Amino acid sequence: MFGGIGMPELIVILVIALIFFGPGKLPEVGSMIGKAIRGFKKAMSEPEEKSGKISGDSKIENKKE
């Protein structure tokens, strides 16, 4: 399923997370992890043109000085 992680392993990970974070914090931690994954995917899918614009802008600033 997840590269060798089966259902028993996922259950053990969930139980450890419940013990470590507690049931009240677990949804909050899951939300933070989800946002981090979405941000990472968004950064990886952005075209290189945006990074080129940033470096191009810094070249313009250097010429003004």
C-alpha positions, 0 to 999 in steps of 0.5 A: 500500500504505502511502500511496504507499510501495511495495515498493522504498521499503520495501526501501531503508528496511530496508537503511538501517535495517540499516546504521544500527542493525545486525542485532543492534539491529533487532529491539529497535528494531522492538519499541520502535516497536511498543510506542510505536504500541500506546501511542499507539493505546491513549491515543487510544481511551481514553474522555474519562471517564477524563480527566474523572475526573482533572480532577474529582479535582483539583477536590476537592483544591482545595476541601480547601485 
